[in-house]
Each structure stands twice: as structure tokens, then as C-alpha cells.
Amino acid sequence: MGTQKPAADFYEKIAEQIAGFQFGQALMIGDSLTADIQGGNNAGMDTVWYNPTHMINNSKAVPTYTIHSYQELLDLL
């Protein structure tokens, strides 16, 4: 692939494979602030940080939503 998270072009290469994909209508869900959340932010997607251990976010990545359980994800969707 030649690229990796959190680079925006990582997500762009994936999006090219999905007909009609729109970053503004996608949701990046992940447990890594630096790869998943920052990557989603870089690509222009809303993000969900799965944080079951209630860690403190000391990174520059700002998730759109933070959840602590899968039930919270279901409620969010």
C-alpha cells in the first residue's frame, strides 16, 4: 500500500476502493489515539475513541466521541 495510519492518503487509498464513499459520512472507530483517531481526523472523518480503561487523553488527537463500552457504541450509532 505504501502508506499507513495516521496519514490521510492511507484512508484515501481505501476509499478509492469503495464506490460512493464520502469521508463526511464515515465514522472511524478505534482504540489508538495516534493511529486511529488522528488518522480519522486527518482524513476528515468523525471519530470514536474506544477507551474501556478510561485513559486520559494526553495526545493532540481529539476524538469526536469517546466511548467506554460497546453498548455505548450501539447507542451512538
Buried (B, 14 or more C-beta within 10 A) or exposed (E): EEEEBBBBEBBBEEBEEEEEEEBEEBBBBBBBBEBBBBBBBBBBBBBBBBBEEEEEEEEEBEBBBBBEEEEBBEEEE
